[in-house]
Amino acid sequence: MRLNSKGQVTIPADLRRKYALEEGDEIEVVEVGTTLQIVRREGSERRGKRLTGHMRGRATTSMSTDELMELFRGE
């Protein structure tokens, strides 16, 4: 990895996948002795939880959950 002029680094894709890091996740760089470590910010919401929270209450249908499930299942 190389530090760019803005002080940013790119975490390699294989490591992002391995540690389930996604765009928008909050991380911190912490100093441990003479090394720097990248850690997920404690208490930060995962991407899926942020998305569902954003979408909650935005439905525009008058169909019930049972009707939607029938529609999705093709019953």
TIMI-2910 file (N, C-alpha, C, CB; in pm, 1 decimal, decimal comma, always signed):
<rs>
+----------+----------+----------+----------+----------+----------+----------+----------+----------+----------+----------+----------+------+
!      n_x !      n_y !      n_z !     ca_x !     ca_y !     ca_z !      c_x !      c_y !      c_z !     cb_x !     cb_y !     cb_z ! resn !
+----------+----------+----------+----------+----------+----------+----------+----------+----------+----------+----------+----------+------+
!    +84,8 !   -117,9 !     +0,0 !     +0,0 !     +0,0 !     +0,0 !    +88,8 !   +123,5 !     +0,0 !    -96,2 !     +0,2 !   +122,1 !  Met !
!    +32,1 !   +229,4 !    -51,7 !   +106,7 !   +354,9 !    -57,4 !    +15,8 !   +466,1 !     -5,1 !   +156,3 !   +385,8 !   -203,8 !  Arg !
!    +71,4 !   +551,5 !    +76,5 !     +0,1 !   +666,5 !   +130,3 !     -8,6 !   +773,3 !    +22,2 !    +70,2 !   +721,7 !   +257,9 !  Leu !
!   -130,4 !   +824,8 !     -4,2 !   -141,0 !   +928,1 !   -108,0 !   -121,9 !  +1067,2 !    -46,8 !   -278,2 !   +919,3 !   -179,9 !  Asn !
!   -129,6 !  +1169,7 !   -130,6 !   -102,6 !  +1306,3 !    -85,1 !   -203,1 !  +1356,3 !    +18,5 !   -102,2 !  +1399,9 !   -203,2 !  Ser !
!   -320,4 !  +1292,2 !    +26,3 !   -421,8 !  +1330,6 !   +125,3 !   -410,8 !  +1248,5 !   +253,0 !   -561,2 !  +1315,0 !    +66,4 !  Lys !
!   -309,3 !  +1161,5 !   +260,9 !   -291,7 !  +1078,9 !   +379,5 !   -381,3 !   +956,6 !   +379,6 !   -317,8 !  +1159,9 !   +502,5 !  Gly !
!   -431,2 !   +916,1 !   +262,4 !   -522,5 !   +802,9 !   +253,2 !   -451,2 !   +678,9 !   +200,3 !   -641,1 !   +837,7 !   +163,7 !  Gln !
!   -501,6 !   +562,8 !   +243,0 !   -454,2 !   +435,6 !   +189,2 !   -575,2 !   +356,8 !   +142,7 !   -371,7 !   +355,3 !   +295,2 !  Val !
!   -552,4 !   +264,4 !    +50,2 !   -658,1 !   +175,7 !     +3,9 !   -635,1 !    +39,6 !    +67,0 !   -661,3 !   +166,4 !   -152,3 !  Thr !
!   -737,8 !    -11,2 !   +135,4 !   -728,5 !   -144,6 !   +194,1 !   -754,0 !   -244,3 !    +81,2 !   -831,4 !   -163,9 !   +313,6 !  Ile !
!   -665,1 !   -339,6 !    +59,4 !   -682,0 !   -435,1 !    -50,1 !   -816,2 !   -509,7 !    -42,0 !   -567,0 !   -535,4 !    -49,3 !  Pro !
!   -873,1 !   -539,1 !   -159,0 !  -1004,8 !   -601,9 !   -167,3 !  -1012,0 !   -733,1 !    -90,5 !  -1041,4 !   -626,0 !   -311,6 !  Ala !
!   -908,1 !   -815,3 !    -97,2 !   -914,0 !   -944,4 !    -26,9 !   -923,8 !   -925,1 !   +124,4 !   -790,3 !  -1029,5 !    -60,8 !  Asp !
!   -859,3 !   -821,3 !   +176,9 !   -870,1 !   -793,4 !   +320,5 !  -1005,4 !   -732,5 !   +355,7 !   -757,8 !   -699,6 !   +364,8 !  Leu !
!  -1060,6 !   -646,9 !   +267,1 !  -1194,8 !   -592,2 !   +292,0 !  -1297,1 !   -704,4 !   +296,9 !  -1233,6 !   -489,5 !   +183,1 !  Arg !
!  -1284,9 !   -801,4 !   +205,1 !  -1377,8 !   -915,8 !   +205,8 !  -1358,9 !   -999,6 !   +331,9 !  -1357,1 !  -1003,8 !    +80,0 !  Arg !
!  -1235,8 !  -1030,3 !   +364,6 !  -1205,1 !  -1115,3 !   +480,2 !  -1262,1 !  -1057,4 !   +609,3 !  -1053,8 !  -1133,4 !   +494,0 !  Lys !
!  -1254,3 !   -926,2 !   +623,8 !  -1300,0 !   -861,8 !   +746,3 !  -1434,8 !   -791,7 !   +731,1 !  -1197,3 !   -762,7 !   +792,1 !  Tyr !
!  -1504,2 !   -821,0 !   +620,3 !  -1640,0 !   -768,2 !   +594,5 !  -1645,4 !   -616,6 !   +606,9 !  -1740,8 !   -830,8 !   +691,4 !  Ala !
!  -1545,6 !   -548,8 !   +552,0 !  -1545,1 !   -402,4 !   +550,4 !  -1611,8 !   -355,2 !   +422,2 !  -1399,9 !   -345,8 !   +561,6 !  Leu !
!  -1706,9 !   -263,9 !   +436,3 !  -1779,7 !   -212,7 !   +320,7 !  -1779,2 !    -60,7 !   +322,6 !  -1924,4 !   -266,2 !   +318,7 !  Glu !
!  -1808,7 !     -4,7 !   +207,0 !  -1814,2 !   +141,2 !   +195,4 !  -1905,5 !   +198,8 !   +302,9 !  -1863,3 !   +183,3 !    +54,8 !  Glu !
!  -1858,4 !   +300,4 !   +370,1 !  -1937,6 !   +365,7 !   +474,0 !  -1912,2 !   +312,9 !   +613,5 !  -2081,4 !   +351,6 !   +443,0 !  Gly !
!  -1845,6 !   +196,5 !   +626,2 !  -1812,1 !   +145,1 !   +758,8 !  -1718,5 !   +242,8 !   +828,0 !  -1747,5 !     +4,3 !   +749,6 !  Asp !
!  -1735,3 !   +256,0 !   +958,0 !  -1650,1 !   +346,2 !  +1034,3 !  -1534,8 !   +266,9 !  +1093,7 !  -1730,5 !   +418,5 !  +1145,6 !  Glu !
!  -1414,4 !   +314,4 !  +1067,8 !  -1294,2 !   +250,7 !  +1120,4 !  -1207,2 !   +356,2 !  +1185,9 !  -1216,2 !   +176,8 !  +1008,7 !  Ile !
!  -1113,8 !   +309,7 !  +1265,9 !  -1018,0 !   +399,6 !  +1329,9 !   -877,5 !   +345,6 !  +1307,5 !  -1048,0 !   +415,1 !  +1482,1 !  Glu !
!   -781,3 !   +433,5 !  +1307,3 !   -640,6 !   +394,0 !  +1305,2 !   -588,8 !   +423,2 !  +1445,5 !   -556,7 !   +471,4 !  +1192,4 !  Val !
!   -540,1 !   +317,7 !  +1512,6 !   -491,9 !   +333,9 !  +1649,7 !   -344,1 !   +298,0 !  +1657,5 !   -573,8 !   +246,7 !  +1747,4 !  Val !
!   -275,7 !   +365,0 !  +1746,1 !   -133,6 !   +339,3 !  +1767,3 !   -117,8 !   +236,4 !  +1878,1 !    -57,4 !   +470,1 !  +1802,2 !  Glu !
!    -46,5 !   +128,3 !  +1847,4 !    -17,2 !    +24,2 !  +1946,0 !   +134,6 !     +6,1 !  +1947,6 !    -92,0 !   -112,1 !  +1912,2 !  Val !
!   +196,8 !    +58,5 !  +2048,8 !   +343,8 !    +55,7 !  +2053,7 !   +399,3 !   +137,6 !  +1938,7 !   +397,7 !    -90,3 !  +2047,6 !  Gly !
!   +474,6 !    +70,7 !  +1850,8 !   +534,0 !   +139,7 !  +1735,9 !   +463,1 !   +105,3 !  +1605,4 !   +681,5 !   +104,9 !  +1724,7 !  Thr !
!   +339,7 !    +51,4 !  +1614,9 !   +264,9 !    +15,2 !  +1493,9 !   +129,5 !    +85,1 !  +1491,2 !   +245,8 !   -137,5 !  +1485,6 !  Thr !
!    +73,5 !    +93,5 !  +1372,7 !    -61,6 !   +144,8 !  +1355,5 !   -152,6 !    +28,2 !  +1320,1 !    -66,8 !   +255,8 !  +1245,8 !  Leu !
!   -272,4 !    +24,9 !  +1379,7 !   -370,1 !    -79,4 !  +1349,6 !   -499,6 !    -15,2 !  +1302,8 !   -395,2 !   -169,4 !  +1473,1 !  Gln !
!   -562,7 !    -80,0 !  +1204,7 !   -694,5 !    -36,3 !  +1156,5 !   -797,9 !   -121,8 !  +1227,0 !   -707,4 !    -48,3 !   +999,0 !  Ile !
!   -892,0 !    -57,6 !  +1296,5 !   -995,5 !   -131,9 !  +1370,0 !  -1133,0 !    -72,6 !  +1338,9 !   -968,0 !   -128,5 !  +1523,9 !  Val !
!  -1233,7 !   -159,7 !  +1340,5 !  -1371,2 !   -112,6 !  +1322,2 !  -1408,7 !    -29,4 !  +1444,4 !  -1471,6 !   -232,9 !  +1302,1 !  Arg !
!  -1469,0 !    +85,2 !  +1421,0 !  -1507,7 !   +172,9 !  +1531,6 !  -1611,7 !   +101,7 !  +1617,1 !  -1563,1 !   +308,8 !  +1479,0 !  Arg !
!  -1586,8 !    +94,4 !  +1746,7 !  -1676,6 !    +24,9 !  +1838,0 !  -1812,7 !    +94,2 !  +1841,2 !  -1615,9 !    +18,6 !  +1979,6 !  Glu !
!  -1917,9 !    +15,0 !  +1827,6 !  -2053,6 !    +68,7 !  +1831,6 !  -2104,5 !   +121,8 !  +1698,9 !  -2060,6 !   +176,6 !  +1931,7 !  Gly !
!  -2023,0 !   +119,1 !  +1594,3 !  -2069,1 !   +170,0 !  +1464,9 !  -2161,1 !    +67,7 !  +1399,9 !  -1949,0 !   +202,2 !  +1371,8 !  Ser !
!  -2263,0 !   +116,5 !  +1330,7 !  -2359,1 !    +29,1 !  +1264,1 !  -2300,4 !    -28,7 !  +1136,8 !  -2487,8 !   +104,8 !  +1232,8 !  Glu !
!  -2334,0 !   -152,8 !  +1108,1 !  -2293,3 !   -216,0 !   +983,6 !  -2377,7 !   -159,4 !   +870,4 !  -2307,4 !   -370,6 !   +991,8 !  Arg !
!  -2329,0 !   -173,8 !   +747,6 !  -2394,5 !   -117,5 !   +629,8 !  -2539,8 !   -164,3 !   +616,9 !  -2316,8 !   -155,0 !   +504,5 !  Arg !
!  -2565,1 !   -292,8 !   +636,4 !  -2701,3 !   -345,9 !   +624,0 !  -2796,9 !   -281,7 !   +722,5 !  -2701,1 !   -495,9 !   +644,2 !  Gly !
!  -2751,9 !   -263,5 !   +844,4 !  -2836,3 !   -201,3 !   +946,0 !  -2863,9 !    -54,6 !   +911,8 !  -2770,2 !   -212,2 !  +1084,4 !  Lys !
!  -2762,0 !    +15,1 !   +859,3 !  -2783,0 !   +154,4 !   +817,9 !  -2885,7 !   +163,4 !   +705,9 !  -2650,6 !   +217,5 !   +772,6 !  Arg !
!  -2874,4 !    +70,5 !   +607,1 !  -2966,7 !    +72,1 !   +494,4 !  -3110,0 !    +42,6 !   +537,2 !  -2922,8 !    -28,1 !   +389,9 !  Leu !
!  -3127,7 !    -59,7 !   +620,6 !  -3264,2 !    -92,6 !   +663,5 !  -3321,9 !    +19,4 !   +748,5 !  -3266,1 !   -225,1 !   +742,0 !  Thr !
!  -3238,2 !    +81,4 !   +830,3 !  -3286,1 !   +194,8 !   +909,2 !  -3329,5 !   +310,8 !   +821,4 !  -3178,4 !   +240,9 !  +1005,3 !  Gly !
!  -3255,4 !   +333,4 !   +714,4 !  -3288,6 !   +441,2 !   +620,4 !  -3419,4 !   +412,5 !   +547,2 !  -3174,9 !   +460,4 !   +518,9 !  His !
!  -3443,8 !   +285,9 !   +515,5 !  -3562,9 !   +247,7 !   +438,5 !  -3688,3 !   +230,4 !   +524,6 !  -3535,8 !   +119,4 !   +364,1 !  Met !
!  -3672,4 !   +209,6 !   +653,4 !  -3785,6 !   +183,9 !   +741,5 !  -3890,6 !   +295,5 !   +731,5 !  -3737,4 !   +169,4 !   +886,4 !  Arg !
!  -4014,6 !   +255,6 !   +708,3 !  -4125,0 !   +351,2 !   +703,1 !  -4142,9 !   +420,3 !   +568,8 !  -4105,4 !   +453,9 !   +807,3 !  Gly !
!  -4069,9 !   +377,6 !   +464,9 !  -4078,2 !   +443,5 !   +334,9 !  -4161,4 !   +367,3 !   +231,6 !  -3940,5 !   +464,1 !   +281,2 !  Arg !
!  -4221,0 !   +255,3 !   +271,1 !  -4298,9 !   +175,8 !   +175,7 !  -4419,0 !   +256,3 !   +125,6 !  -4346,2 !    +42,9 !   +240,8 !  Ala !
!  -4452,6 !   +235,2 !     -1,0 !  -4563,0 !   +309,9 !    -60,8 !  -4674,0 !   +216,4 !   -107,1 !  -4512,9 !   +394,0 !   -178,2 !  Thr !
!  -4679,7 !    +95,1 !    -53,7 !  -4781,6 !     +0,0 !    -94,3 !  -4886,2 !    -14,6 !    +14,5 !  -4719,2 !   -135,5 !   -127,0 !  Thr !
!  -5005,5 !    -53,9 !    -26,0 !  -5111,4 !    -79,4 !    +70,9 !  -5129,4 !   -229,7 !    +92,6 !  -5243,3 !    -15,8 !    +24,2 !  Ser !
!  -5040,7 !   -309,5 !    +30,9 !  -5049,7 !   -454,9 !    +45,1 !  -4997,7 !   -497,1 !   +182,5 !  -4970,1 !   -526,2 !    -67,3 !  Met !
!  -5059,1 !   -603,7 !   +236,8 !  -5013,5 !   -656,1 !   +365,3 !  -4887,6 !   -738,6 !   +343,5 !  -5124,1 !   -741,4 !   +433,6 !  Ser !
!  -4820,9 !   -772,8 !   +452,5 !  -4701,6 !   -857,2 !   +444,1 !  -4736,2 !   -991,3 !   +380,1 !  -4639,9 !   -878,8 !   +584,3 !  Thr !
!  -4849,0 !  -1051,4 !   +420,2 !  -4890,6 !  -1180,1 !   +362,4 !  -4913,4 !  -1168,6 !   +211,7 !  -5018,8 !  -1230,5 !   +431,0 !  Asp !
!  -4976,5 !  -1060,7 !   +167,3 !  -5000,2 !  -1040,9 !    +23,9 !  -4867,9 !  -1025,3 !    -50,9 !  -5089,6 !   -917,2 !     +0,3 !  Glu !
!  -4774,4 !   -951,2 !     +6,5 !  -4643,4 !   -934,8 !    -56,7 !  -4569,0 !  -1067,9 !    -64,8 !  -4559,4 !   -832,2 !    +20,6 !  Leu !
!  -4574,8 !  -1147,6 !    +42,0 !  -4506,4 !  -1276,8 !    +41,6 !  -4565,9 !  -1368,4 !    -64,6 !  -4515,3 !  -1343,1 !   +180,2 !  Met !
!  -4697,3 !  -1368,3 !    -80,7 !  -4761,5 !  -1447,1 !   -186,7 !  -4712,2 !  -1401,8 !   -323,5 !  -4915,4 !  -1434,6 !   -178,7 !  Glu !
!  -4704,9 !  -1271,5 !   -342,9 !  -4658,7 !  -1215,4 !   -469,0 !  -4513,4 !  -1258,3 !   -497,4 !  -4670,3 !  -1061,3 !   -466,3 !  Leu !
!  -4425,6 !  -1248,0 !   -397,1 !  -4285,4 !  -1283,4 !   -414,6 !  -4264,9 !  -1431,2 !   -437,8 !  -4206,6 !  -1240,4 !   -295,4 !  Phe !
!  -4346,9 !  -1512,5 !   -372,2 !  -4332,3 !  -1658,3 !   -382,8 !  -4401,0 !  -1713,6 !   -507,7 !  -4389,6 !  -1726,0 !   -258,2 !  Arg !
!  -4484,1 !  -1632,9 !   -569,3 !  -4554,2 !  -1678,3 !   -690,4 !  -4668,0 !  -1772,5 !   -659,6 !  -4457,8 !  -1746,1 !   -784,3 !  Gly !
!  -4725,9 !  -1762,7 !   -539,6 !  -4835,5 !  -1852,2 !   -500,3 !  -4969,2 !  -1800,4 !   -549,0 !  -4839,0 !  -1869,4 !   -348,8 !  Glu !
+----------+----------+----------+----------+----------+----------+----------+----------+----------+----------+----------+----------+------+
</rs>
